[in-house]
Amino acid sequence: MDQSNYIWSLTTEALKADNVAAGKCFLCGREPSSGVGEHVIPKWLQKRYKLANEQLTLLNGSLFFYRGLTVPACTFCNNSVLKSTEDFVSKLRPEDIVDWSPKHAFEVGRWMSKIFLGILIKESALSLKQSRPEHGSIVPASYFDELFFIHLLIQSWRKKITFNCLHTIHPFTLYVYQIEEDPNYSDFDISTNVHGKSICVRFGGLGFAFVADGGLQHNSGDLGPFDL
């Protein structure tokens, strides 16, 4: 099997409803390791902003501790495939915006793709109503075939993938902000929009808004997400 078909097959296996429901590796669909899995919000970010005992709000309105936000991953995917981008993003500083490059954008874009996918994978393993498990999970396992493109973007950790895009050099829109820190607000925040396939993350003086739209919003000029 050539490499392009190999990557495609991994994504296909990972997103199969049966494999998602069975708790297989979220990146390759194989058997997960016996460990805790992949931390959706990486440990370096939890430590830097003291998030372990903080909670985020899930789609059903329930609260969940960041420290427990993990998804099944095999040993290779957990320890090897994701490491380089985590290292890259962890070293970003607000002053890097001055010399922001396509490499910066691509690394941040696929990092945010992993977080977006990971949150939804976690919600597929949690009951929509804890008192009524027969109502199914917060996110149905059958939903993930809609995230095939996002998963391929994540797979570019594994092997360089070239995306041909109509509107921009990257297959997504990424807004980048240098944010003035305010003592009245937390240094970390995150928000997702499932239907819009978008995620916003702020840590310290950096803010990012990612939209899995094939770069379409770049075609509308420099209006930004609030003026489109």
C-alpha positions in Angstrom: 0.0 0.0 0.0 1.4 3.4 -0.9 1.7 6.1 1.8 -1.2 8.2 0.6 -3.6 5.2 0.7 -2.1 4.2 4.1 -2.9 7.6 5.6 -6.4 7.5 4.1 -7.0 4.1 5.5 -5.9 5.1 9.0 -8.4 8.0 9.0 -11.1 5.7 7.7 -10.5 3.2 10.4 -10.2 5.8 13.2 -13.5 7.5 12.3 -15.6 4.3 11.8 -18.6 4.5 14.2 -17.9 1.0 15.6 -14.2 1.9 16.3 -15.2 5.2 17.9 -17.8 3.5 20.1 -15.3 0.7 21.0 -12.7 3.3 22.2 -10.1 2.5 19.6 -7.1 4.9 19.0 -8.6 8.2 17.8 -5.8 8.6 15.3 -5.4 5.2 13.7 -8.4 3.0 14.9 -6.1 0.4 16.4 -6.1 -1.0 19.9 -5.3 1.8 22.4 -2.6 1.5 25.0 -3.4 0.6 28.6 -2.5 4.1 29.8 -4.7 7.2 30.2 -4.5 8.0 26.5 -3.9 11.4 24.8 -4.6 14.5 26.8 -6.8 16.7 24.7 -5.7 19.8 26.5 -2.0 19.0 26.7 -0.3 18.6 30.1 2.1 21.6 29.4 -1.0 23.8 29.0 -2.7 22.4 32.1 0.4 23.0 34.1 1.1 26.5 32.8 -2.4 27.8 33.5 -3.3 25.5 36.5 -6.2 23.9 34.6 -6.2 20.4 36.1 -8.9 21.2 38.7 -10.8 23.6 36.4 -13.8 22.5 34.3 -15.1 23.1 30.8 -18.7 23.0 29.8 -19.7 20.1 27.4 -22.4 20.2 24.7 -25.1 18.9 27.1 -24.3 21.6 29.7 -22.5 19.3 32.1 -19.1 20.2 33.5 -15.9 18.1 33.1 -12.5 18.5 34.6 -9.7 19.3 32.2 -7.4 16.7 33.9 -9.9 13.9 32.8 -10.2 15.1 29.2 -8.3 12.2 27.6 -9.1 10.1 24.5 -7.9 6.6 23.6 -4.6 6.4 21.8 -2.1 3.7 20.9 1.4 4.1 22.2 2.9 5.2 18.9 0.2 7.9 18.2 0.3 9.2 21.8 4.1 9.4 22.1 5.4 10.0 18.6 3.0 11.4 16.1 1.8 14.5 18.1 4.9 15.5 19.9 6.6 17.8 17.4 3.6 20.1 17.1 2.9 20.2 20.8 6.5 21.3 21.3 6.2 23.9 18.6 3.0 25.4 20.0 4.2 25.3 23.6 7.1 27.7 22.7 4.9 30.3 21.0 4.9 33.8 22.5 2.8 36.9 21.7 5.8 38.6 20.0 5.9 35.7 17.4 2.9 37.3 15.7 5.2 40.0 14.3 7.0 37.4 12.2 4.0 35.1 11.8 4.6 32.6 8.9 2.7 29.9 7.0 4.6 27.3 9.1 3.2 28.9 12.3 -0.3 28.9 10.9 -0.1 25.2 9.8 1.2 24.0 13.1 -1.4 25.9 15.1 -4.2 24.8 12.7 -3.6 21.1 13.1 -3.0 21.5 16.9 -6.4 23.1 17.2 -7.9 20.4 14.9 -6.6 17.8 17.4 -8.3 19.6 20.3 -11.6 20.0 18.4 -11.7 16.4 17.4 -10.5 15.2 20.9 -13.3 17.0 22.7 -15.9 15.5 20.5 -14.4 12.0 20.8 -14.5 12.4 24.6 -18.2 13.4 24.4 -19.0 10.4 22.3 -18.0 8.3 25.3 -20.2 10.2 27.8 -23.9 9.8 28.2 -26.2 12.6 27.0 -28.1 12.2 30.3 -26.2 10.4 33.1 -29.5 9.2 34.6 -30.8 8.0 31.2 -27.9 6.1 29.4 -30.5 4.7 27.0 -30.6 8.2 25.4 -27.1 7.6 24.0 -23.9 9.7 24.1 -23.5 13.4 23.9 -22.0 13.1 20.4 -23.1 10.0 18.4 -20.3 7.8 17.1 -21.9 8.0 13.6 -21.1 11.8 13.5 -17.4 11.5 12.9 -17.4 10.7 9.2 -18.2 14.5 8.9 -14.8 15.2 10.3 -12.8 13.3 7.7 -11.0 16.4 6.4 -10.1 17.6 10.0 -8.7 14.1 10.7 -6.6 14.2 7.6 -5.2 17.5 8.7 -4.2 15.9 12.0 -2.6 13.0 10.1 -0.1 15.4 8.5 1.8 14.9 11.8 2.5 11.4 10.6 3.5 12.2 7.0 3.7 15.5 5.0 0.4 16.0 3.2 0.0 18.6 0.5 -3.4 20.3 0.4 -4.6 22.1 -2.7 -6.9 24.9 -1.7 -8.9 27.3 -3.8 -8.8 30.3 -1.5 -5.5 30.2 0.5 -2.4 28.1 1.0 -3.9 26.3 4.0 -7.1 24.2 4.0 -8.6 26.2 6.9 -9.0 29.8 8.1 -7.0 30.8 11.1 -7.3 34.2 12.8 -4.4 35.1 15.1 -4.6 37.7 17.9 -2.2 39.3 20.4 -4.4 39.7 23.5 -3.9 42.2 26.3 -3.9 40.3 29.5 -6.6 41.4 32.0 -6.5 40.4 35.7 -10.3 40.2 35.7 -10.2 37.2 33.3 -8.6 33.9 33.2 -5.4 33.4 31.2 -7.0 30.5 29.4 -10.3 30.1 27.5 -11.7 27.7 24.9 -14.9 27.7 22.9 -16.1 25.3 20.1 -18.8 25.5 17.5 -19.6 22.0 16.3 -21.9 23.0 13.4 -19.4 25.6 12.2 -16.5 23.2 12.7 -14.6 25.9 14.5 -12.7 26.3 17.7 -11.2 29.3 19.6 -8.4 29.0 22.1 -6.7 31.7 24.1 -3.7 31.1 26.3 -1.8 34.0 27.9 -1.4 36.8 25.3 -2.2 34.6 22.3 -5.6 34.0 20.8 -6.5 31.8 17.8 -9.8 31.2 16.0 -9.8 28.1 13.7 -12.4 27.3 11.1 -12.4 24.1 9.0 -13.7 25.8 5.9 -11.0 25.1 3.3 -9.8 28.6 3.8 -13.0 30.1 2.4 -13.1 33.1 4.8 -9.7 34.3 3.5 -11.6 34.9 0.2 -13.6 37.6 2.0 -10.7 39.9 2.8 -9.4 41.0 6.1 -12.8 41.5 7.8 -12.2 39.0 10.5 -14.8 36.7 12.1 -16.9 39.5 13.7 -17.5 41.4 10.4 -18.1 38.5 7.9 
